[in-house]
Amino acid sequence: MPNSGNRAALAATSRAAAAILGGYALALAFTAATTLALQHGGAWARGEAMITAGMLAFVVYLLAALRAFVTPSATRAWAEPLAAAAALSAFAALLAA
């Protein structure tokens, strides 16, 4: 039977990795989708849309990182930001086409 201390450390490490990597993927997808949405829907200039989306992405990254430590399981800490990133990436791909 694995040591419970090692198991807790592994869960914390997994959550930290989910916060960093999952939050980054979500922020990146959010930036792409928001930039394209502002360009197409709001008729914003490309530079203004990119700066605005990039600044908002910092808030999204922070919230995703915090959420990784609040979720009931480490699996869910990985699944939530990656599922949201996949949905936003699909939305960005539709806007780019």
Phi and psi in degrees as a GROMACS rama.xvg file:
@    title "Ramachandran Plot"
@    xaxis  label "Phi"
@    yaxis  label "Psi"
@TYPE xy
-66.8277  150.219  PRO-2
-65.5055  133.844  ASN-3
-67.1234  -28.4283  SER-4
-66.7199  -41.6928  GLY-5
-66.4871  -37.4288  ASN-6
-65.6065  -41.1471  ARG-7
-66.6135  -38.7505  ALA-8
-66.1866  -38.9774  ALA-9
-65.5297  -40.7058  LEU-10
-64.5242  -41.0981  ALA-11
-66.467  -39.7302  ALA-12
-65.3694  -40.2268  THR-13
-64.1088  -41.0866  SER-14
-65.975  -39.2782  ARG-15
-64.4018  -42.0411  ALA-16
-65.373  -38.5468  ALA-17
-65.218  -38.9181  ALA-18
-63.5575  -43.6768  ALA-19
-74.8237  -55.8535  ILE-20
-76.9325  -44.4267  LEU-21
-66.3361  -40.2328  GLY-22
-63.3595  -38.9285  GLY-23
-65.2352  -45.1852  TYR-24
-61.792  -41.4258  ALA-25
-66.3266  -44.0478  LEU-26
-63.7033  -39.087  ALA-27
-64.9086  -46.1139  LEU-28
-65.9087  -39.1109  ALA-29
-61.5377  -43.0704  PHE-30
-61.7094  -45.4694  THR-31
-63.6441  -47.6367  ALA-32
-66.2229  -42.4026  ALA-33
-68.6608  -40.2394  THR-34
-59.7406  -48.023  THR-35
-66.9904  -37.8614  LEU-36
-65.4524  -40.7895  ALA-37
-67.9411  -35.495  LEU-38
-68.4368  -44.7828  GLN-39
-82.5985  -50.477  HIS-40
-80.6202  -38.4877  GLY-41
-98.4141  -6.1124  GLY-42
56.3447  41.3041  ALA-43
-83.4295  155.917  TRP-44
-68.2342  151.291  ALA-45
-58.1569  -45.6916  ARG-46
-63.7512  -43.2836  GLY-47
-64.8804  -40.5319  GLU-48
-64.5833  -40.7224  ALA-49
-67.0257  -42.9364  MET-50
-65.1097  -45.554  ILE-51
-62.4937  -47.1142  THR-52
-64.3732  -38.9042  ALA-53
-64.7029  -38.7924  GLY-54
-69.5363  -39.6446  MET-55
-67.1599  -29.0468  LEU-56
-63.9019  -27.7612  ALA-57
-62.9788  -39.4401  PHE-58
-67.1125  -42.5238  VAL-59
-62.016  -42.7092  VAL-60
-62.0052  -44.4781  TYR-61
-60.5071  -46.6707  LEU-62
-65.3837  -38.0548  LEU-63
-66.7041  -39.8306  ALA-64
-65.8705  -42.8393  ALA-65
-64.782  -39.7118  LEU-66
-63.6851  -31.9941  ARG-67
-61.2022  -28.6752  ALA-68
-94.5887  -5.94351  PHE-69
-99.4168  -22.3736  VAL-70
-63.2724  153.298  THR-71
-67.7696  -25.4241  PRO-72
-140.029  157.24  SER-73
-68.2055  -31.1375  ALA-74
-63.0763  -42.8909  THR-75
-68.6741  -31.6671  ARG-76
-62.0994  -31.7377  ALA-77
-81.467  -41.8937  TRP-78
-67.2196  -42.1367  ALA-79
-61.7653  -54.098  GLU-80
-68.8999  -31.7961  PRO-81
-72.0328  -36.1968  LEU-82
-66.9653  -42.2497  ALA-83
-65.7181  -38.7527  ALA-84
-65.0299  -39.1268  ALA-85
-64.4876  -42.0417  ALA-86
-64.8516  -43.6333  ALA-87
-67.3873  -35.0486  LEU-88
-66.1965  -40.0372  SER-89
-64.4702  -40.8879  ALA-90
-62.9674  -43.0907  PHE-91
-63.3117  -38.6911  ALA-92
-65.0862  -38.2475  ALA-93
-65.4786  -39.9373  LEU-94
-69.6985  -33.8465  LEU-95
-75.2106  -23.4089  ALA-96
